[in-house]
Amino acid sequence: MPGGLTLDRLVATLSTAPSGVAAAVNETVVPRSQWPATPLGAGDRVEVLTAVQGG
């Protein structure tokens, strides 16, 4: 991953709608307020989850 990449920047590149999105790094959910301060490094496992409404 490029140097200085943070979770908020990665999520912005992967998701077009920031609402209804949750993210986890290495199986730990990161609160949205901490995304800008969460650096990503080589080998980190990132999951981006989008809430889906349905019935």
mmCIF file of the N, C-alpha and C atoms, coordinates in Angstrom:
data_MODEL
# 
_entry.id   MODEL 
# 
loop_
_atom_site.group_PDB 
_atom_site.id 
_atom_site.type_symbol 
_atom_site.label_atom_id 
_atom_site.label_alt_id 
_atom_site.label_comp_id 
_atom_site.label_asym_id 
_atom_site.label_entity_id 
_atom_site.label_seq_id 
_atom_site.pdbx_PDB_ins_code 
_atom_site.Cartn_x 
_atom_site.Cartn_y 
_atom_site.Cartn_z 
_atom_site.occupancy 
_atom_site.B_iso_or_equiv 
_atom_site.pdbx_formal_charge 
_atom_site.auth_seq_id 
_atom_site.auth_comp_id 
_atom_site.auth_asym_id 
_atom_site.auth_atom_id 
_atom_site.pdbx_PDB_model_num 
ATOM 1   N N  . MET A 1 1  ? 0.845   -1.178 0.000  1.00 0.00 ? 1  MET A N  1 
ATOM 2   C CA . MET A 1 1  ? 0.000   0.000  0.000  1.00 0.00 ? 1  MET A CA 1 
ATOM 3   C C  . MET A 1 1  ? 0.889   1.239  0.000  1.00 0.00 ? 1  MET A C  1 
ATOM 4   N N  . PRO A 1 2  ? 0.422   2.289  -0.653 1.00 0.00 ? 2  PRO A N  1 
ATOM 5   C CA . PRO A 1 2  ? 1.230   3.509  -0.688 1.00 0.00 ? 2  PRO A CA 1 
ATOM 6   C C  . PRO A 1 2  ? 1.488   4.056  0.711  1.00 0.00 ? 2  PRO A C  1 
ATOM 7   N N  . GLY A 1 3  ? 2.663   4.648  0.916  1.00 0.00 ? 3  GLY A N  1 
ATOM 8   C CA . GLY A 1 3  ? 2.983   5.231  2.210  1.00 0.00 ? 3  GLY A CA 1 
ATOM 9   C C  . GLY A 1 3  ? 1.995   6.311  2.600  1.00 0.00 ? 3  GLY A C  1 
ATOM 10  N N  . GLY A 1 4  ? 1.622   6.330  3.860  1.00 0.00 ? 4  GLY A N  1 
ATOM 11  C CA . GLY A 1 4  ? 0.712   7.351  4.349  1.00 0.00 ? 4  GLY A CA 1 
ATOM 12  C C  . GLY A 1 4  ? -0.754  7.066  4.102  1.00 0.00 ? 4  GLY A C  1 
ATOM 13  N N  . LEU A 1 5  ? -1.088  5.878  3.614  1.00 0.00 ? 5  LEU A N  1 
ATOM 14  C CA . LEU A 1 5  ? -2.492  5.562  3.363  1.00 0.00 ? 5  LEU A CA 1 
ATOM 15  C C  . LEU A 1 5  ? -3.214  5.340  4.685  1.00 0.00 ? 5  LEU A C  1 
ATOM 16  N N  . THR A 1 6  ? -4.343  6.009  4.837  1.00 0.00 ? 6  THR A N  1 
ATOM 17  C CA . THR A 1 6  ? -5.161  5.846  6.037  1.00 0.00 ? 6  THR A CA 1 
ATOM 18  C C  . THR A 1 6  ? -6.476  5.187  5.652  1.00 0.00 ? 6  THR A C  1 
ATOM 19  N N  . LEU A 1 7  ? -7.162  4.691  6.655  1.00 0.00 ? 7  LEU A N  1 
ATOM 20  C CA . LEU A 1 7  ? -8.400  3.961  6.416  1.00 0.00 ? 7  LEU A CA 1 
ATOM 21  C C  . LEU A 1 7  ? -9.445  4.821  5.716  1.00 0.00 ? 7  LEU A C  1 
ATOM 22  N N  . ASP A 1 8  ? -9.573  6.082  6.083  1.00 0.00 ? 8  ASP A N  1 
ATOM 23  C CA . ASP A 1 8  ? -10.578 6.935  5.436  1.00 0.00 ? 8  ASP A CA 1 
ATOM 24  C C  . ASP A 1 8  ? -10.295 7.114  3.948  1.00 0.00 ? 8  ASP A C  1 
ATOM 25  N N  . ARG A 1 9  ? -9.024  7.232  3.575  1.00 0.00 ? 9  ARG A N  1 
ATOM 26  C CA . ARG A 1 9  ? -8.680  7.390  2.158  1.00 0.00 ? 9  ARG A CA 1 
ATOM 27  C C  . ARG A 1 9  ? -8.954  6.112  1.380  1.00 0.00 ? 9  ARG A C  1 
ATOM 28  N N  . LEU A 1 10 ? -8.672  4.962  1.981  1.00 0.00 ? 10 LEU A N  1 
ATOM 29  C CA . LEU A 1 10 ? -8.942  3.703  1.301  1.00 0.00 ? 10 LEU A CA 1 
ATOM 30  C C  . LEU A 1 10 ? -10.439 3.502  1.101  1.00 0.00 ? 10 LEU A C  1 
ATOM 31  N N  . VAL A 1 11 ? -11.229 3.745  2.140  1.00 0.00 ? 11 VAL A N  1 
ATOM 32  C CA . VAL A 1 11 ? -12.680 3.581  2.026  1.00 0.00 ? 11 VAL A CA 1 
ATOM 33  C C  . VAL A 1 11 ? -13.235 4.519  0.962  1.00 0.00 ? 11 VAL A C  1 
ATOM 34  N N  . ALA A 1 12 ? -12.717 5.736  0.884  1.00 0.00 ? 12 ALA A N  1 
ATOM 35  C CA . ALA A 1 12 ? -13.185 6.691  -0.126 1.00 0.00 ? 12 ALA A CA 1 
ATOM 36  C C  . ALA A 1 12 ? -12.922 6.188  -1.541 1.00 0.00 ? 12 ALA A C  1 
ATOM 37  N N  . THR A 1 13 ? -11.843 5.448  -1.738 1.00 0.00 ? 13 THR A N  1 
ATOM 38  C CA . THR A 1 13 ? -11.553 4.925  -3.075 1.00 0.00 ? 13 THR A CA 1 
ATOM 39  C C  . THR A 1 13 ? -12.389 3.699  -3.409 1.00 0.00 ? 13 THR A C  1 
ATOM 40  N N  . LEU A 1 14 ? -12.872 2.999  -2.397 1.00 0.00 ? 14 LEU A N  1 
ATOM 41  C CA . LEU A 1 14 ? -13.618 1.765  -2.627 1.00 0.00 ? 14 LEU A CA 1 
ATOM 42  C C  . LEU A 1 14 ? -15.130 1.931  -2.599 1.00 0.00 ? 14 LEU A C  1 
ATOM 43  N N  . SER A 1 15 ? -15.620 2.986  -1.998 1.00 0.00 ? 15 SER A N  1 
ATOM 44  C CA . SER A 1 15 ? -17.060 3.152  -1.800 1.00 0.00 ? 15 SER A CA 1 
ATOM 45  C C  . SER A 1 15 ? -17.514 4.499  -2.339 1.00 0.00 ? 15 SER A C  1 
ATOM 46  N N  . THR A 1 16 ? -18.615 4.481  -3.088 1.00 0.00 ? 16 THR A N  1 
ATOM 47  C CA . THR A 1 16 ? -19.146 5.734  -3.628 1.00 0.00 ? 16 THR A CA 1 
ATOM 48  C C  . THR A 1 16 ? -20.067 6.430  -2.646 1.00 0.00 ? 16 THR A C  1 
ATOM 49  N N  . ALA A 1 17 ? -20.634 5.675  -1.706 1.00 0.00 ? 17 ALA A N  1 
ATOM 50  C CA . ALA A 1 17 ? -21.551 6.255  -0.716 1.00 0.00 ? 17 ALA A CA 1 
ATOM 51  C C  . ALA A 1 17 ? -20.998 5.994  0.681  1.00 0.00 ? 17 ALA A C  1 
ATOM 52  N N  . PRO A 1 18 ? -20.495 7.027  1.360  1.00 0.00 ? 18 PRO A N  1 
ATOM 53  C CA . PRO A 1 18 ? -19.880 6.813  2.671  1.00 0.00 ? 18 PRO A CA 1 
ATOM 54  C C  . PRO A 1 18 ? -20.867 6.446  3.783  1.00 0.00 ? 18 PRO A C  1 
ATOM 55  N N  . SER A 1 19 ? -22.153 6.772  3.610  1.00 0.00 ? 19 SER A N  1 
ATOM 56  C CA . SER A 1 19 ? -23.116 6.417  4.656  1.00 0.00 ? 19 SER A CA 1 
ATOM 57  C C  . SER A 1 19 ? -23.430 4.926  4.568  1.00 0.00 ? 19 SER A C  1 
ATOM 58  N N  . GLY A 1 20 ? -23.663 4.324  5.706  1.00 0.00 ? 20 GLY A N  1 
ATOM 59  C CA . GLY A 1 20 ? -23.983 2.901  5.746  1.00 0.00 ? 20 GLY A CA 1 
ATOM 60  C C  . GLY A 1 20 ? -22.782 2.000  5.535  1.00 0.00 ? 20 GLY A C  1 
ATOM 61  N N  . VAL A 1 21 ? -21.577 2.544  5.738  1.00 0.00 ? 21 VAL A N  1 
ATOM 62  C CA . VAL A 1 21 ? -20.356 1.770  5.536  1.00 0.00 ? 21 VAL A CA 1 
ATOM 63  C C  . VAL A 1 21 ? -19.655 1.590  6.876  1.00 0.00 ? 21 VAL A C  1 
ATOM 64  N N  . ALA A 1 22 ? -19.167 0.380  7.112  1.00 0.00 ? 22 ALA A N  1 
ATOM 65  C CA . ALA A 1 22 ? -18.356 0.093  8.293  1.00 0.00 ? 22 ALA A CA 1 
ATOM 66  C C  . ALA A 1 22 ? -17.039 -0.496 7.799  1.00 0.00 ? 22 ALA A C  1 
ATOM 67  N N  . ALA A 1 23 ? -15.996 -0.353 8.606  1.00 0.00 ? 23 ALA A N  1 
ATOM 68  C CA . ALA A 1 23 ? -14.694 -0.875 8.205  1.00 0.00 ? 23 ALA A CA 1 
ATOM 69  C C  . ALA A 1 23 ? -14.010 -1.543 9.391  1.00 0.00 ? 23 ALA A C  1 
ATOM 70  N N  . ALA A 1 24 ? -13.278 -2.596 9.065  1.00 0.00 ? 24 ALA A N  1 
ATOM 71  C CA . ALA A 1 24 ? -12.500 -3.311 10.070 1.00 0.00 ? 24 ALA A CA 1 
ATOM 72  C C  . ALA A 1 24 ? -11.080 -3.489 9.547  1.00 0.00 ? 24 ALA A C  1 
ATOM 73  N N  . VAL A 1 25 ? -10.122 -3.400 10.443 1.00 0.00 ? 25 VAL A N  1 
ATOM 74  C CA . VAL A 1 25 ? -8.720  -3.635 10.108 1.00 0.00 ? 25 VAL A CA 1 
ATOM 75  C C  . VAL A 1 25 ? -8.240  -4.781 10.978 1.00 0.00 ? 25 VAL A C  1 
ATOM 76  N N  . ASN A 1 26 ? -7.759  -5.821 10.329 1.00 0.00 ? 26 ASN A N  1 
ATOM 77  C CA . ASN A 1 26 ? -7.270  -7.003 11.039 1.00 0.00 ? 26 ASN A CA 1 
ATOM 78  C C  . ASN A 1 26 ? -8.315  -7.530 12.020 1.00 0.00 ? 26 ASN A C  1 
ATOM 79  N N  . GLU A 1 27 ? -9.547  -7.625 11.528 1.00 0.00 ? 27 GLU A N  1 
ATOM 80  C CA . GLU A 1 27 ? -10.689 -8.184 12.257 1.00 0.00 ? 27 GLU A CA 1 
ATOM 81  C C  . GLU A 1 27 ? -11.149 -7.340 13.439 1.00 0.00 ? 27 GLU A C  1 
ATOM 82  N N  . THR A 1 28 ? -10.759 -6.070 13.492 1.00 0.00 ? 28 THR A N  1 
ATOM 83  C CA . THR A 1 28 ? -11.208 -5.159 14.538 1.00 0.00 ? 28 THR A CA 1 
ATOM 84  C C  . THR A 1 28 ? -11.946 -4.000 13.893 1.00 0.00 ? 28 THR A C  1 
ATOM 85  N N  . VAL A 1 29 ? -13.218 -3.815 14.270 1.00 0.00 ? 29 VAL A N  1 
ATOM 86  C CA . VAL A 1 29 ? -14.006 -2.716 13.720 1.00 0.00 ? 29 VAL A CA 1 
ATOM 87  C C  . VAL A 1 29 ? -13.419 -1.396 14.209 1.00 0.00 ? 29 VAL A C  1 
ATOM 88  N N  . VAL A 1 30 ? -13.260 -0.469 13.278 1.00 0.00 ? 30 VAL A N  1 
ATOM 89  C CA . VAL A 1 30 ? -12.707 0.849  13.596 1.00 0.00 ? 30 VAL A CA 1 
ATOM 90  C C  . VAL A 1 30 ? -13.836 1.869  13.516 1.00 0.00 ? 30 VAL A C  1 
ATOM 91  N N  . PRO A 1 31 ? -14.098 2.612  14.595 1.00 0.00 ? 31 PRO A N  1 
ATOM 92  C CA . PRO A 1 31 ? -15.135 3.646  14.541 1.00 0.00 ? 31 PRO A CA 1 
ATOM 93  C C  . PRO A 1 31 ? -14.819 4.665  13.449 1.00 0.00 ? 31 PRO A C  1 
ATOM 94  N N  . ARG A 1 32 ? -15.855 5.118  12.765 1.00 0.00 ? 32 ARG A N  1 
ATOM 95  C CA . ARG A 1 32 ? -15.684 6.065  11.662 1.00 0.00 ? 32 ARG A CA 1 
ATOM 96  C C  . ARG A 1 32 ? -14.874 7.294  12.092 1.00 0.00 ? 32 ARG A C  1 
ATOM 97  N N  . SER A 1 33 ? -15.059 7.746  13.317 1.00 0.00 ? 33 SER A N  1 
ATOM 98  C CA . SER A 1 33 ? -14.339 8.935  13.788 1.00 0.00 ? 33 SER A CA 1 
ATOM 99  C C  . SER A 1 33 ? -12.824 8.709  13.834 1.00 0.00 ? 33 SER A C  1 
ATOM 100 N N  . GLN A 1 34 ? -12.391 7.447  13.846 1.00 0.00 ? 34 GLN A N  1 
ATOM 101 C CA . GLN A 1 34 ? -10.963 7.147  13.918 1.00 0.00 ? 34 GLN A CA 1 
ATOM 102 C C  . GLN A 1 34 ? -10.358 6.755  12.572 1.00 0.00 ? 34 GLN A C  1 
ATOM 103 N N  . TRP A 1 35 ? -11.160 6.709  11.517 1.00 0.00 ? 35 TRP A N  1 
ATOM 104 C CA . TRP A 1 35 ? -10.636 6.340  10.201 1.00 0.00 ? 35 TRP A CA 1 
ATOM 105 C C  . TRP A 1 35 ? -9.479  7.222  9.754  1.00 0.00 ? 35 TRP A C  1 
ATOM 106 N N  . PRO A 1 36 ? -9.580  8.567  9.887  1.00 0.00 ? 36 PRO A N  1 
ATOM 107 C CA . PRO A 1 36 ? -8.465  9.407  9.419  1.00 0.00 ? 36 PRO A CA 1 
ATOM 108 C C  . PRO A 1 36 ? -7.160  9.176  10.188 1.00 0.00 ? 36 PRO A C  1 
ATOM 109 N N  . ALA A 1 37 ? -7.247  8.689  11.401 1.00 0.00 ? 37 ALA A N  1 
ATOM 110 C CA . ALA A 1 37 ? -6.062  8.478  12.236 1.00 0.00 ? 37 ALA A CA 1 
ATOM 111 C C  . ALA A 1 37 ? -5.611  7.021  12.242 1.00 0.00 ? 37 ALA A C  1 
ATOM 112 N N  . THR A 1 38 ? -6.194  6.200  11.358 1.00 0.00 ? 38 THR A N  1 
ATOM 113 C CA . THR A 1 38 ? -5.851  4.782  11.318 1.00 0.00 ? 38 THR A CA 1 
ATOM 114 C C  . THR A 1 38 ? -4.962  4.503  10.110 1.00 0.00 ? 38 THR A C  1 
ATOM 115 N N  . PRO A 1 39 ? -3.644  4.401  10.330 1.00 0.00 ? 39 PRO A N  1 
ATOM 116 C CA . PRO A 1 39 ? -2.740  4.124  9.211  1.00 0.00 ? 39 PRO A CA 1 
ATOM 117 C C  . PRO A 1 39 ? -2.834  2.660  8.799  1.00 0.00 ? 39 PRO A C  1 
ATOM 118 N N  . LEU A 1 40 ? -2.613  2.416  7.517  1.00 0.00 ? 40 LEU A N  1 
ATOM 119 C CA . LEU A 1 40 ? -2.619  1.056  7.002  1.00 0.00 ? 40 LEU A CA 1 
ATOM 120 C C  . LEU A 1 40 ? -1.209  0.689  6.566  1.00 0.00 ? 40 LEU A C  1 
ATOM 121 N N  . GLY A 1 41 ? -0.853  -0.542 6.835  1.00 0.00 ? 41 GLY A N  1 
ATOM 122 C CA . GLY A 1 41 ? 0.482   -1.001 6.470  1.00 0.00 ? 41 GLY A CA 1 
ATOM 123 C C  . GLY A 1 41 ? 0.419   -2.271 5.654  1.00 0.00 ? 41 GLY A C  1 
ATOM 124 N N  . ALA A 1 42 ? 1.552   -2.656 5.124  1.00 0.00 ? 42 ALA A N  1 
ATOM 125 C CA . ALA A 1 42 ? 1.646   -3.887 4.351  1.00 0.00 ? 42 ALA A CA 1 
ATOM 126 C C  . ALA A 1 42 ? 1.205   -5.061 5.216  1.00 0.00 ? 42 ALA A C  1 
ATOM 127 N N  . GLY A 1 43 ? 0.369   -5.893 4.676  1.00 0.00 ? 43 GLY A N  1 
ATOM 128 C CA . GLY A 1 43 ? -0.104  -7.063 5.398  1.00 0.00 ? 43 GLY A CA 1 
ATOM 129 C C  . GLY A 1 43 ? -1.371  -6.849 6.193  1.00 0.00 ? 43 GLY A C  1 
ATOM 130 N N  . ASP A 1 44 ? -1.820  -5.598 6.333  1.00 0.00 ? 44 ASP A N  1 
ATOM 131 C CA . ASP A 1 44 ? -3.085  -5.354 7.031  1.00 0.00 ? 44 ASP A CA 1 
ATOM 132 C C  . ASP A 1 44 ? -4.238  -5.929 6.215  1.00 0.00 ? 44 ASP A C  1 
ATOM 133 N N  . ARG A 1 45 ? -5.186  -6.501 6.906  1.00 0.00 ? 45 ARG A N  1 
ATOM 134 C CA . ARG A 1 45 ? -6.388  -7.031 6.257  1.00 0.00 ? 45 ARG A CA 1 
ATOM 135 C C  . ARG A 1 45 ? -7.522  -6.052 6.537  1.00 0.00 ? 45 ARG A C  1 
ATOM 136 N N  . VAL A 1 46 ? -8.082  -5.482 5.471  1.00 0.00 ? 46 VAL A N  1 
ATOM 137 C CA . VAL A 1 46 ? -9.131  -4.479 5.599  1.00 0.00 ? 46 VAL A CA 1 
ATOM 138 C C  . VAL A 1 46 ? -10.423 -5.033 5.018  1.00 0.00 ? 46 VAL A C  1 
ATOM 139 N N  . GLU A 1 47 ? -11.497 -4.904 5.777  1.00 0.00 ? 47 GLU A N  1 
ATOM 140 C CA . GLU A 1 47 ? -12.824 -5.286 5.306  1.00 0.00 ? 47 GLU A CA 1 
ATOM 141 C C  . GLU A 1 47 ? -13.705 -4.047 5.316  1.00 0.00 ? 47 GLU A C  1 
ATOM 142 N N  . VAL A 1 48 ? -14.377 -3.797 4.198  1.00 0.00 ? 48 VAL A N  1 
ATOM 143 C CA . VAL A 1 48 ? -15.315 -2.688 4.091  1.00 0.00 ? 48 VAL A CA 1 
ATOM 144 C C  . VAL A 1 48 ? -16.691 -3.294 3.875  1.00 0.00 ? 48 VAL A C  1 
ATOM 145 N N  . LEU A 1 49 ? -17.597 -3.000 4.788  1.00 0.00 ? 49 LEU A N  1 
ATOM 146 C CA . LEU A 1 49 ? -18.935 -3.583 4.765  1.00 0.00 ? 49 LEU A CA 1 
ATOM 147 C C  . LEU A 1 49 ? -19.958 -2.499 4.490  1.00 0.00 ? 49 LEU A C  1 
ATOM 148 N N  . THR A 1 50 ? -20.911 -2.805 3.615  1.00 0.00 ? 50 THR A N  1 
ATOM 149 C CA . THR A 1 50 ? -21.969 -1.861 3.280  1.00 0.00 ? 50 THR A CA 1 
ATOM 150 C C  . THR A 1 50 ? -23.297 -2.431 3.735  1.00 0.00 ? 50 THR A C  1 
ATOM 151 N N  . ALA A 1 51 ? -24.054 -1.639 4.482  1.00 0.00 ? 51 ALA A N  1 
ATOM 152 C CA . ALA A 1 51 ? -25.378 -2.067 4.934  1.00 0.00 ? 51 ALA A CA 1 
ATOM 153 C C  . ALA A 1 51 ? -26.315 -2.122 3.734  1.00 0.00 ? 51 ALA A C  1 
ATOM 154 N N  . VAL A 1 52 ? -27.117 -3.177 3.684  1.00 0.00 ? 52 VAL A N  1 
ATOM 155 C CA . VAL A 1 52 ? -28.076 -3.351 2.602  1.00 0.00 ? 52 VAL A CA 1 
ATOM 156 C C  . VAL A 1 52 ? -29.447 -3.518 3.219  1.00 0.00 ? 52 VAL A C  1 
ATOM 157 N N  . GLN A 1 53 ? -30.399 -2.789 2.687  1.00 0.00 ? 53 GLN A N  1 
ATOM 158 C CA . GLN A 1 53 ? -31.761 -2.857 3.200  1.00 0.00 ? 53 GLN A CA 1 
ATOM 159 C C  . GLN A 1 53 ? -32.571 -3.784 2.304  1.00 0.00 ? 53 GLN A C  1 
ATOM 160 N N  . GLY A 1 54 ? -33.418 -4.542 2.899  1.00 0.00 ? 54 GLY A N  1 
ATOM 161 C CA . GLY A 1 54 ? -34.240 -5.442 2.102  1.00 0.00 ? 54 GLY A CA 1 
ATOM 162 C C  . GLY A 1 54 ? -35.213 -6.203 2.974  1.00 0.00 ? 54 GLY A C  1 
ATOM 163 N N  . GLY A 1 55 ? -35.926 -7.062 2.346  1.00 0.00 ? 55 GLY A N  1 
ATOM 164 C CA . GLY A 1 55 ? -36.907 -7.802 3.121  1.00 0.00 ? 55 GLY A CA 1 
ATOM 165 C C  . GLY A 1 55 ? -37.116 -9.179 2.633  1.00 0.00 ? 55 GLY A C  1 
# 
